[in-house]
Amino acid sequence: MPVKLRAALFALVAGIACPVSLEAQTPPTGTATPAPVLVLGADDVQKGYAAVKRGAYDEAMADFQRAAAVGNADAEAAIGFLYAAGDGVAKDRAESLRWDRRAAEHGSALAQLNLGWCYTNGDGVPQDDVEALRWYRLAAAQNNPFALQNVGAAYMGGHGVAQDYAEAVHWFLRAAALGNPGSQANLGQLYFLGKGVPQDYALAMKWSRQAADQAPAWAHYPEPAVERNIAGAQYMVGYLYANGLGTAQDLAQARDWMTKAAAQGNANAIDWLRTNPQ
């Protein structure tokens, strides 16, 4: 059946990313992570993460508290996550924020990222895009890939700063080089639409495919923002194949990628499959 050529429904919305689980702080192999801010207590921090993976949250809290007692900022950030999730302790947003701020001020990129997310969403603090961006920049200075993505998203959406697509591309390229799927997906959109860069369907395919191919690696880290980014990239790959943009037209490949995106709830992919039945 011929493909119906329709205007692509790519909204320029770069979602602010912030992992909400400790498990997501140790991403798939090959995804870059910042070096620990402090050495003291590092062994206890690693024990704590191992305990979290086993679901032994009481043990993890004890490990993190020992490390926090000697000033380890990553341990302080981890304690904040445990209080936010109610893992091993009673859920307490105020206590979570107290630990987040303490860790962020001590240099933890994870806490700086999380605190920025709280200001973006007004979660426990007044909503403030400018303050959010300040914290994202601090984490980005440590090459945290999610923070780099969020600085790019701020420029892409004009949140806390004047909208600037070219500057957004700069930040997304830095994050994409560290394997960040959200930034790779956003670059695919920007090259497709010619925003901040010359329109280039081949590069739209390149970056979208890099994000889409990460689906198996991230399958065990069910973070909604990452899932949406990857599903959007899968749709973009399918759309490009369907219409022969940046690649030879291949309807079988298009359907395969649309099916993958639809399985993750991507509305555009679901609509494409409905209007292009076999």
N, C-alpha and C positions, 0 to 999 in steps of 0.2 A: 504494500500500500504506500502511495506517495506520502512524503513527509509534508505536513502543513507548516509553511514558513510563517511564523508568527513573531511579533516583537518580543525580544527576550524580556523576561520579568525580573531583571536583576536590580533590586533596590540597593542603593548605595548606603547600606547600613553595616557598619563595622562594629559588631558587638563587643562590649568591654568584657574581657576574659579574666576570670579569677577562679582557680581551682578551689573547691570547697571541701576537699577531703585531704587528709594527710597522705593517703595512697597516691593521689595525683601529684604530690610533690616529688615523687621519684618516677619521672616519665619513662616511656619505653627506651630501650637501648638505642643509642644514636642521637637522642635528643639532648642538647647541651644544657647543663645546669650550672649555676654559679658556684664558685668555690666557697666553702664555709667561711663566714666572716671571722669567727674566732676559733682558735684551736682548743682552748681549754674546754673540757667537757665533751669533746668531739666523739669519744668512744661511747659515752652514755647516750649521745644523740643517735648514733647508729644503732645502738641496742634498742632505743625507743622506737625507731622506725621499724625495726624488725619485729618488735612486739606488736605494733599497730597492724602489720601485715598478717599476724597470727590472730588478731582480734583480742589480744591480751592488753586491754586498755589500762587496767590498773597498773600492770607492770610498766607499760609505756609511760604513764604519768610519773611514776617513781623515777624512771630513768631520766626523763626530761627535767624533773624538778632538781635532781642532783646536778645536772649540767647547768641549769639556770642559776643555781646557787653560786656557781663560779663565773657567772657573767656570760654564758653562751647565748647569743642572740637567737640562734636557730632553735634552741630548746625553748626559749621564751615564746617564739612564734608557734611552735608545736603545741605548747600548753594552751595558747589562745585558740588554736583549731579544736583542741579537745573540748574546751568549754563551749565553743560555738556549736559543736555537734552533739554535746552531751555524752561523749564517749569516755567512760571510766569515771565521770563526775556528773553532777547534776548540771543540766544545760543552763548556762548563765551568760547572756549576751554582754552584760556590763563587765563581768570578769574577763570575758574573752577580749573585749576591746581594750581593757586595761593592759593585758598581756601583749596584745598586738601593738599598742602604742609604745610600750616599754621596749619590745623587740625592734620595732621600726626605728626608734630613736637610737638604739644600740647598733643599727646597721644591717638588720636582717632584710634582705631583698624580698623574701616571702611575706614578711609582716608589712613591709612598705607597700607591696602589691595589694595585700588584703585590706590595708587601711585605705588605700586609694579607692578600692572597690566599694568600701563602706560609704565613703564620701560621694561617689558616683550615684549610689542608690539610696542615700539617706538612711542607711541601716545603722541605727544606734547613734548616729551623729547627724547634724543638719546637712541636707543635700548641698554639695558645693563642688562644682566641676573644676574650679580653679585649684582648690585644695587637693582634689583627687589627682589632678594632673601633676601637682608638685610631688606627691608621693610616688606616682608612676615614674616620674623622671628619676627620682632617687634610686628606685629599683632598676630602672633601665640602665643607669650608670654602672650597675654591676652585671650588665648583660643578661638580666632575667628575660627570657623570651616572651613571657606573657606580658610583662611590663612594657617591653619594646612594642608589642602589638597594641597595647592600650594607648600608648603615646600616639602611635599612628592612627588609631581609631579616633582619638580626640581631634587630631588635625583633619581627618576625613569627615567627621561630623560637625566640626566647629564647636566642640564642647570644652569650655574653659580657655579657648584660644581661637583666633580667627581661622576660619576654614581655609585649608591650603592642601590641595591634593598632591602637589609635588612633594611637600614636606611629609605627607602621609606615606608616600611611596618610599622615601628615604628610611623611615622607621620600619616599615614593613619589610624592606629588603634586609635590614639588619636582623630582624626576628626570623625571617624566612631562612636565612643562612644558618640559623641555629636549629632549624627543623620545625619551626612553629607552624602548624597547619592552618591556623586562622589567618596568619599573615600571608601565607602562600595563596589561600583562597581569595583574600582581599586583592592581592596583586593580580590574580586572574580576572577579577571583576574590573579593576582599573584599566588593565590593558585591553580588555574587551570593549570598554566604553570610551577609552581614550581620555581618561581623566588623570591629569598630572603627568601623563606620559603620552607619546604618540600611540594612536590606536594600532594594535598589533595582535592579530588573532593567533599567530603562532606562539607568541609569548603568553597570551591568555591560556592557551592549551598547556604550555609547559608548566606554568605555576599552578593551574587548577589540577593538573594531573599529579603534581607532587603532593598536593594536599589530599587529593582523593585516594592516592595509593597508601596513605597512612592509616586508613580505616582499620586494617587488621591489628596494627601495633597498638592503637588506642582502644581496642575493643574491651580491654580489661580495666579501662579508666573511664567509667561512664560519667563524663562531665558534659552537661547539656550544651554549653557554649562550643566546646570542641566538636561534639556530634553535629551541631547545626552547621558549623564551618565546613566540616568534611562532607556532609550531605549536599551543601550548596556547591561545593567544588565538583562533586560527582555529577550533579545536574549540569553544571557548566560544561564538563567534559562531554556529557551526552549531547548537549545542545550543539556543541561545535562539531561533533561527529555527524549529527543529524543533518546539519546544514552545510557541511563541507567547508567550514571556516577554520583556517589555520592548519588544515589537514584534509586528506581525501575523505569524501563522504563515505560513511560506513554505517548503514542502518542497523546492522547487527550489533556493532559496538555501541551505537547510540542507545538501543533498547537495553543492553546490558547495564550501562551506566545509569540510565533512567530508573531501571528496576532497583538498583542498589540505593539510589537516592530516595526513591519512594518508600523503600523498606525502612528508612530512617525518618519518614514522615515529611519529606520535602514536598510542599504543596505544588510547586511548579512541575516537579517530576510526575507526581500523581496525575496532574491535569494533562501533561503530555501523553502519558500512557493511555489515558481515557480518550483523548482526541486522535490518537494514532494507534488504533488497535491492529493486531497482527492480521 
